[in-house]
């Protein structure tokens, strides 16, 4: 299916065991609220990830936003408020097709994602394992390069 739909119970149970991978053109400093002392592989920052607001001039962002099955997407205050990532590490092909040059990799444990984002703000596209967040994510994450 080419449409990202609201998550269901089975997808939620998969997300809680997985990781959300987001790629960004931002610098670690731009998304970091505070640095965290972490163990190897654990979160190294408290972050705020915010999607752009409004309809974008970026044609592909516009298309991605249109294929999120969310009736709220046409409300003026909600236009374009989607943050895209992957459930798990994407394949080289998936990353090439979906991600432009983005040097910052942000990984969020699934349990942390579910604890910090309301269910009605999560959408999933099984075709390429795209996980969509409506609005911001504020919570722990592993940044590479680190903050």
N, C-alpha and C positions, 0 to 999 in steps of 0.2 A: 504494500500500500504506500502511495506517495504522500499521504496526509498524516501529520502528527495528530494523534487523538489523545483525549484525556487518559491518564494512566488508569489501569484496572488493577484488581487485587493481585493477579499473577505478576504483572509488571512491577508492582510495588515490592513484592517479595524478592524479585530479581534485583531491583535497584538497591535495596537495603544491604545486599551482599556484594554489590559491585562498587564501581567508581565512576564519577562524572568527570570527563576530560574536556576541558575548554582551552582553546588556543586564542591568544590575544596579542594585539599589536601594542598593548600598554606595557609599561615597565613595571617591575615588581613594586617599586615605590608608589606608583599610581593606584594600585589596587590594595595595598597593605594598610590595614588599620593599626595592627601591632604585630611585632615579631613574636613567635612562640618558640620556647625551648622544646625541641622534639627529639624523639628517638628516631633511629634510621627508618625512613619511609613514612614517618608520621607527619602530621600537619606542621608546617614551619611558620605559618602566618594566620592571623585573623584577617579576612579579606572582605571587601565589598565589590561585588561584580554587578555592574549596572549596564543594561542594554541602552542603546540610544533611544530617544523618544521621538515620536512622530514618524511619518512616512519618510523614507530615505531616498536620496537620488540614486543610490546603489541599486541597480536593477535586480541583482540576485537576492539582495536582502528583502526587497519588495516581494519577490516571488516566494521566498522562504516564509515570510510572514503570512502570505495568502494561503499557504498550505497547512497552517495550524488550524485544526478544527476547534475554534473557540468563538462562540457567538459574541463574546465581549470585545473581540478584536476591532469591531467597527465603531465602538464608542470613542469619542474624541480623545478622552484622557488615556485610552489604552492603545492607541495606534502605535504599532511598531515596537511594543515593549517586550520583545522576546530575546532571550539569551540562549544561544545554541551551543551544544556540546555533544559528547558521545557517551554512551553507556559502555565503559571499558575503552581500552586503547584501540583507536581505529586502525584499520589496515592502511598500508601506504597508498593504495588506490583510493580508499574512502577519504583519506586526509587530502589527497591531491585534488579530488573532485569538490570537496566541501569547504576546504580551508585555504584562504589566501595566505601569503607570507605572514606568519605570526610567530615571533621568536619566543614568546612566553607560554609555557605549558602550566596549566592550573588543574590540579587533581583534587577532587573532593570525595571523601568516603560517602558511599550511598546512605549510610545511617545518618551522617551529618547533614546531607542534603535533605533527607526526609524530615529531619528534626527542625530544619530552618526554613523550609518552603512549604506553604499550604498545598495539600493534595490538588485542589482545584487549579493550581498554578503550574502543574506539571503535565507535560504532553510527551508522547513517545511515538517515534516512527520506526517500526521494526525493520523495514527494508535495509537501512544502513545504520541502525542502532543510534539514531539521533534522539537526544533527550533535550527538550525545550523547557525553559523556565520562563514563566511570565513574571516580569518584574525583576527585582534584585535578589541576589544571594548574599547574605551576610553570615559568615561563619568560618570555621577552620578549613584550611586548604594547604596542600603541598605545592609550592611554587618552584619551578625550575626555569631559569636560574633563581636561587633563593633571594629573599628580601635583604 
